[in-house]
Amino acid sequence: MLAINEIRKIAQKMQASGLGKIEISGKNFSLRLHCANKDELFTAPRTKQGLDIKAIQQGRFWNRHPLQQKAAIEQGNKVNAGDCLGFLQTGDLLLPIRSPRDGEIICLAVNNGDRVGRGRKLYTLLPSDDQ
């Protein structure tokens, strides 16, 4: 059996190396990991109003880390590419939702703790080059 820290290390090495998929099997377990292109993770095509940032899978949306009191991002905040906007919880795993570009958050489409499906709009980002 693999501990969650070992799985995290494998996922980080996958992302760093550009490896897209991996399957690991042992006597009592099987693990499949798929690392999506980072530009695909939480984005959808740009709309006239901005860039919609959507969930890549179903889960529970959190606007803050469970160990922190303050929300990661609020409407009107300026963000840089790679900034953490919130989290998508799937099981015990918290996936950070990162900004794909510099810009301003102009819409928060879900509430803290909402269950979301794959493709559900979470935020709308007005990229800096559009301002």
Backbone torsions as a table, in degrees:
resi	resn	phi	psi	omega
1	MET	NA	143.4	178.6
2	LEU	-100.8	137.4	175.2
3	ALA	-78.8	155.4	-178.0
4	ILE	-58.7	-34.3	178.5
5	ASN	-65.2	-36.3	176.8
6	GLU	-67.1	-40.0	178.5
7	ILE	-64.3	-41.4	177.4
8	ARG	-59.9	-43.8	179.5
9	LYS	-62.7	-41.8	178.1
10	ILE	-62.1	-44.8	-179.7
11	ALA	-63.1	-40.3	178.4
12	GLN	-64.3	-41.8	178.7
13	LYS	-66.8	-36.8	176.3
14	MET	-60.8	-49.0	-177.9
15	GLN	-62.6	-42.4	-178.9
16	ALA	-65.8	-34.2	-177.0
17	SER	-88.3	-13.2	-178.3
18	GLY	85.1	8.3	178.6
19	LEU	-68.5	131.8	-175.1
20	GLY	-88.6	-38.6	-176.5
21	LYS	-142.1	149.9	175.6
22	ILE	-151.8	145.8	175.4
23	GLU	-130.7	128.4	-179.5
24	ILE	-123.8	128.9	179.5
25	SER	-126.1	144.6	175.6
26	GLY	-132.8	-169.5	-178.0
27	LYS	-61.8	-42.3	-174.9
28	ASN	-120.0	16.9	-177.9
29	PHE	-155.8	162.6	173.7
30	SER	-144.6	134.2	-177.3
31	LEU	-132.5	128.6	174.3
32	ARG	-120.2	130.9	177.0
33	LEU	-123.8	137.7	176.2
34	HIS	-125.9	123.0	-179.8
35	CYS	-106.5	105.4	179.6
36	ALA	-70.8	156.2	173.7
37	ASN	-57.2	131.2	-174.5
38	LYS	-60.5	-24.0	177.1
39	ASP	-75.7	-18.4	-179.4
40	GLU	-92.2	-17.5	-166.7
41	LEU	-53.3	-54.4	-174.4
42	PHE	-131.7	28.3	-176.6
43	THR	-123.4	158.0	174.3
44	ALA	-134.2	173.2	179.6
45	PRO	-56.3	147.2	-178.9
46	ARG	-66.4	138.1	173.9
47	THR	-104.2	171.2	179.6
48	LYS	-62.0	-33.3	-178.6
49	GLN	-81.2	-14.1	-178.1
50	GLY	151.5	-167.8	-178.3
51	LEU	-103.0	118.3	178.0
52	ASP	-78.8	133.0	176.2
53	ILE	-107.7	118.2	-171.7
54	LYS	-118.9	158.6	177.7
55	ALA	-72.4	136.9	179.3
56	ILE	-84.1	-14.4	178.2
57	GLN	-157.8	171.6	-179.9
58	GLN	-75.8	155.6	179.3
59	GLY	168.4	-161.3	178.2
60	ARG	-114.1	130.9	-178.5
61	PHE	-87.9	135.0	174.5
62	TRP	-128.5	131.3	179.2
63	ASN	-89.4	2.4	176.0
64	ARG	-150.0	157.1	174.8
65	HIS	-71.7	143.4	-178.0
66	PRO	-57.7	-23.2	-179.3
67	LEU	-93.5	5.2	-180.0
68	GLN	-121.9	150.9	-178.5
69	GLN	-89.0	-34.1	-172.8
70	LYS	-90.5	139.8	176.7
71	ALA	-62.0	146.7	-179.4
72	ALA	-64.9	-46.2	-175.2
73	ILE	-142.8	144.1	174.8
74	GLU	-125.0	161.1	178.8
75	GLN	-58.4	136.6	-178.8
76	GLY	93.6	-11.8	178.9
77	ASN	-70.2	140.5	171.5
78	LYS	-85.3	139.2	-179.1
79	VAL	-131.9	157.9	174.5
80	ASN	-108.7	156.8	176.5
81	ALA	-55.3	131.0	179.6
82	GLY	93.4	-11.2	177.8
83	ASP	-63.3	144.3	177.4
84	CYS	-78.6	125.0	-179.4
85	LEU	-98.2	-25.8	-177.1
86	GLY	171.4	-162.2	-176.3
87	PHE	-139.7	148.7	173.8
88	LEU	-116.0	118.6	-178.2
89	GLN	-96.4	125.3	173.5
90	THR	-126.5	108.4	-173.8
91	GLY	65.9	-128.8	178.7
92	ASP	-91.0	-1.4	-175.3
93	LEU	-94.8	131.4	174.6
94	LEU	-105.6	116.1	178.3
95	LEU	-97.4	124.4	177.7
96	PRO	-70.2	140.5	174.5
97	ILE	-100.3	116.7	-174.2
98	ARG	-109.6	148.4	178.0
99	SER	-71.6	129.9	179.8
100	PRO	-77.4	-19.0	-176.6
101	ARG	-149.4	167.7	170.8
102	ASP	-71.1	146.5	177.0
103	GLY	164.6	-157.7	-178.6
104	GLU	-128.1	135.5	176.3
105	ILE	-77.3	116.7	-177.1
106	ILE	-107.3	-8.4	179.5
107	CYS	-153.5	131.3	168.9
108	LEU	-105.9	113.7	-170.9
109	ALA	-92.7	-12.1	-178.6
110	VAL	-133.9	161.5	178.7
111	ASN	-99.6	157.7	177.9
112	ASN	-57.1	128.7	178.2
113	GLY	88.9	-4.3	179.3
114	ASP	-65.5	142.2	169.8
115	ARG	-81.3	134.3	-179.0
116	VAL	-127.0	149.7	176.1
117	GLY	-97.9	167.9	177.7
118	ARG	-60.3	131.4	178.9
119	GLY	88.0	-1.3	178.9
120	ARG	-69.6	132.9	178.8
121	LYS	-69.3	129.9	178.7
122	LEU	-104.5	-45.2	-177.1
123	TYR	-140.7	161.4	165.3
124	THR	-122.3	127.9	-178.1
125	LEU	-110.7	128.3	172.5
126	LEU	-94.8	104.0	-176.6
127	PRO	-60.6	147.9	-178.2
128	SER	-57.5	-38.1	-177.0
129	ASP	-71.5	-9.8	177.4
130	ASP	-92.3	-9.0	-175.1
131	GLN	-85.8	NA	NA
